[in-house]
Amino acid sequence: MRPTRREQDRTEAADAPPSFRDRFICLELRFSLGIEETTGRHYLAIPAANGVAEAEEFYEIDARTHERFAADPGSAAEFIRRCRNRELDALLILDPGPAGGA
């Protein structure tokens, strides 16, 4: 049985590399908000370094949280602190590997 077009689209989206599109950037708190275009998931991204390279870590958030953080960037401070302390790694969209950033 062949997959329906909808099932095929979902499978292709799952196999495609993520495409992160920032919609909001807060320089003061060093984070960005956006939507991962392949899946439509909302994220908060923070810079991270593991001693070898610098990158961004992308944490999945829901649409309501995305809107709240964009309207009031200071309300993201506690979430960001917890991300930097590795308390919210279960929300990472991409696995940082064993070295992880901070």
C-alpha positions as CSV (number, residue, x, y, z in Angstrom):
1,M,0.0,0.0,0.0
2,R,1.4,3.4,-1.0
3,P,1.5,6.2,1.6
4,T,-1.0,9.0,1.1
5,R,0.4,12.4,0.1
6,R,0.0,13.7,3.6
7,E,1.9,10.8,5.1
8,Q,4.6,11.2,2.5
9,D,4.9,15.0,3.2
10,R,5.2,14.2,7.0
11,T,8.0,11.6,6.3
12,E,9.9,14.0,4.0
13,A,9.6,16.7,6.6
14,A,11.0,14.4,9.3
15,D,13.9,13.5,7.0
16,A,14.7,17.1,5.9
17,P,17.4,19.0,7.8
18,P,16.0,21.7,10.1
19,S,15.6,25.2,8.8
20,F,15.6,27.7,11.6
21,R,14.2,31.1,10.8
22,D,14.6,33.8,13.5
23,R,11.6,36.1,13.9
24,F,12.8,38.0,17.0
25,I,16.2,38.8,18.4
26,C,17.0,40.1,21.9
27,L,20.6,41.4,22.0
28,E,20.4,42.3,25.7
29,L,19.6,38.8,26.9
30,R,21.3,37.1,23.9
31,F,18.5,34.9,22.6
32,S,16.3,34.6,19.5
33,L,12.9,33.3,18.8
34,G,11.7,31.7,15.6
35,I,10.0,28.9,13.8
36,E,11.7,25.8,12.5
37,E,10.2,25.8,9.0
38,T,10.3,22.1,8.2
39,T,8.1,21.2,11.2
40,G,6.5,24.5,12.2
41,R,7.9,24.1,15.8
42,H,8.6,27.3,17.7
43,Y,11.9,27.7,19.4
44,L,14.1,29.9,21.6
45,A,17.8,29.8,20.7
46,I,20.8,30.8,22.8
47,P,24.5,30.9,21.9
48,A,26.5,27.9,23.3
49,A,30.1,27.0,23.3
50,N,31.7,23.6,24.1
51,G,35.4,24.7,24.1
52,V,35.8,23.6,20.5
53,A,33.2,25.5,18.7
54,E,30.5,28.1,19.1
55,A,26.9,27.4,17.9
56,E,23.3,27.9,18.9
57,E,21.1,25.6,20.9
58,F,17.5,25.5,19.9
59,Y,14.9,24.8,22.6
60,E,11.3,23.9,21.6
61,I,8.6,26.2,23.1
62,D,4.9,26.4,22.4
63,A,3.3,29.2,20.4
64,R,1.9,30.9,23.5
65,T,5.4,31.0,25.2
66,H,6.9,32.3,21.9
67,E,4.4,35.2,21.8
68,R,4.9,36.0,25.5
69,F,8.7,36.1,25.2
70,A,8.5,38.3,22.1
71,A,6.1,40.7,23.8
72,D,8.1,40.8,27.1
73,P,11.7,39.6,26.5
74,G,12.5,39.9,30.2
75,S,10.0,37.1,30.9
76,A,12.4,34.7,29.1
77,A,15.2,35.3,31.6
78,E,14.4,32.4,33.9
79,F,13.8,30.0,31.0
80,I,17.2,31.0,29.5
81,R,19.0,30.5,32.9
82,R,17.5,27.0,33.1
83,C,18.7,26.3,29.5
84,R,22.2,27.4,30.3
85,N,22.2,25.2,33.4
86,R,21.3,22.2,31.3
87,E,18.0,21.8,33.1
88,L,15.8,21.9,29.9
89,D,17.9,19.6,27.6
90,A,14.8,17.5,27.0
91,L,13.5,20.5,25.0
92,L,16.5,20.6,22.6
93,I,15.5,20.3,19.0
94,L,19.0,19.1,18.0
95,D,21.1,16.8,20.2
96,P,24.2,18.7,21.3
97,G,26.2,15.5,21.7
98,P,28.2,14.5,24.7
99,A,30.2,17.7,25.0
100,G,27.1,20.0,24.9
101,G,27.4,23.8,25.1
102,A,26.5,26.1,27.9
